[in-house]
Amino acid sequence: MTDVHQVRIATARGQADAAKARMMATVEEAKARLAPKTLAGQAVQAAKDKSIVVADDTVTAVKEKPMMAAGLAGATALLIARKPLFAAVGRWWRGDQDDFNSDKNGRRERVRAEEDR
C-alpha cells in the first residue's frame, strides 16, 4: 500500500470515529430524555401548567357570569346531596316522624328501626 492509501484509510477511520462519537452522544441524549424520572417530571410540570390555565379560565368565567356560576354550584350541591334530600322530602310528604331523637342536652341520636334491634 502506498502512503496515499494509508492517509485515506486513516481519514476514513477518523471520520468513522467522529460519526460514532456523534451517534453515541445522540443515544445518550435520547436516554436522558426518555428516562422515567425525566418523563414523570415533564408530565407533572405539564399538568401544573394546564391546571393553572384552567383555574385562570374558571376565575375569568365566574367573574364574567357570577349568577351562572352560583346556579351551577347549587345544582352540583343538589346532585351530591340528592339522596338525603329526597328522603327528607319523602318523609315530609308522607308525614313521617323524624328519624332522630333529641336528648336533654340537644344532641340527636338516630332512632333504630324495629327490625334493626
N, C-alpha and C positions, 0 to 999 in steps of 0.2 A: 504494500500500500504506500501510496505517496503521502507527502505531507498535506496536500490539499484534501485528500480523503479523510485524513485524521482530524483536520480542522473542521470539516463538515460534520463528522461524527461527533466531535466534542461540542460543536454548536448545537446540533440536534439534541444531544443529551442535556445540555444546559436549558434549551427551550422546553424539553420534556419535564425536567425537574421543576422549572418555573411554573409550568402548567399544572403539575401535580401539587405544588405548594398552593397555587390559587384554588384548585379544586378542594383541597383539604381545608383551606380557610372557609370556603363556601359551605362545606359539610359541617364544620364546627359552628358556623353561624346559624345554619338550619337547625342543628341540635339545640342550640341555646334558645332559639325562637320557639321550638316545639317541645321544650321541656314542660312537664306537667305543672311545675311551680309557676313558670312564666305564663302559661296559658290560663291558669287559675287566677293569677294576679290581673291579667288583662281582662278576664271575664268579670271579675269583681269591680274593676275600675269602670268598665263599660256599663255595668248595672248601676253603679253610683251616678255616673253621668246621666244615664237615662232617667233615673228616679228624680234627679234634680230638675231635669227638664219637665217631667210630668208634674212634679209638685209646683213648679212655677206656672205651668199652664193651668193647673187647678186653681191656684190662688187668683190668677187673672180672670178665669171664668166665674169664680164666686164673686169677685168684685164687680164684674160686669152684670151679673144676673143673680143678686142675692136671694130673691124670692124663689127662683127655680132651685137654687142650692138648698134652701130651707125645706122646700117641698120634697126634694129628693132625700134629704136626711130624714125627714119624717116618715116617708114611705119605707125607707130602709129600716127604721126603728120598728115600724108596724110589721114589716116582714119578719124581722128577727123575733119579735115578741108575739107572733100571731097565735100560738097555741095557748099561752096563759090568757091572752085577751079573749079568744073565742070561748074558753072555758068560763071566764068571768061573765061574759055576756050571756052565755047559755044558762048559768046559774041564776043570773038576774032575771032572765026571760021566764025561766021555769018557777022562779020564786023560791029556790032552794036556800037553805041556811048557808052561812059562811063555813068554810072548811076549817076555820081556826077558832080556838077558844082563847080568851084573854084571861090571865091570872090577875091577882090584885095589884101587881106591880106594872101592869100594862104590857107584859110580854105575851106574845102569842105563840101558841103551840098548835101544831096541826092535829086535827081530830082524825083518829084512825077509823077506817071503815069497819063495820061489824065483821066482815069476812077476813080482815087483817088481824083480828085479835086472837 
